[in-house]
Amino acid sequence: MIAGAPAARLVEVGELMPGEGTLTVAADVFVPSRMRSPPVALFCLPGGALTRQYYHLRAEGDFSFAAYMASRGFIVVTLDPLGVGDSTRPRAGFELTPRLLAQANSLAVEILREDLKSEQLGDVEIHYVDSMDEVVELALQPREHT
C-alpha cells in the first residue's frame, strides 16, 4: 500500500449466506506517510445506505476525513457493508440481518488487520468509527477492542 492515494481492496469473508457464494466487503486503505507509533488503524463503516465514500468526500470544497486522519499518522480503513457500494449485493438482501452484517464486517476487519501486520507494521491497534454493526459485533463476540 502506498501513502497518499487509498488502496482499494475486496475482502473475501466467506460463504455466510446459503446460495450466495463467497461474499466480499469492499474497502479503501489510507496509509499515512508518517506512521504513529504504535500504528493505529481507524476502521470506518458508514450507516444506512451510505458507502465508504462518506469518509472520503470528493466534491466542491472536498473534505476527506480519511485523508485528514492519514495526514495525522493514522491508518484509515473505510468499508462498504454487504449490500452497499462495491461490496457483494446478495439476491436476498432482506436476509442481511444485523448479526450477519456484524459477522461479515468483523471478518473483514480481522483479515485487513492481519494484512497490515504482514506489511511490517507490527500489531495494529483498532478503533471503530460510526458503526452500529460494530456495536452489535462487539456485543455478540466479546474480545479486546478499543
C-alpha positions, 0 to 999 in steps of 0.5 A: 500500500502506498501513502497518499492515494487509498488502496482499494481492496475486496475482502473475501469473508466467506460463504455466510449466506446459503446460495450466495457464494463467497461474499466480499466487503469492499474497502479503501486503505489510507496509509499515512506517510508518517506512521504513529507509533504504535500504528493505529488503524481507524476502521470506518463503516458508514450507516444506512445506505451510505458507502465508504465514500462518506469518509472520503468526500470528493466534491466542491470544497472536498473534505476527506476525513480519511485523508485528514486522519492519514495526514495525522499518522493514522491508518484509515480503513473505510468499508462498504457493508454487504449490500452497499457500494462495491461490496457483494449485493446478495439476491436476498438482501432482506436476509442481511440481518444485523448479526450477519452484517456484524459477522461479515464486517468483523471478518473483514476487519480481522483479515485487513488487520492481519494484512497490515501486520504482514506489511511490517507494521507490527500489531495494529491497534483498532478503533471503530468509527460510526458503526452500529454493526460494530456495536452489535459485533462487539456485543455478540463476540466479546474480545479486546477492542478499543 
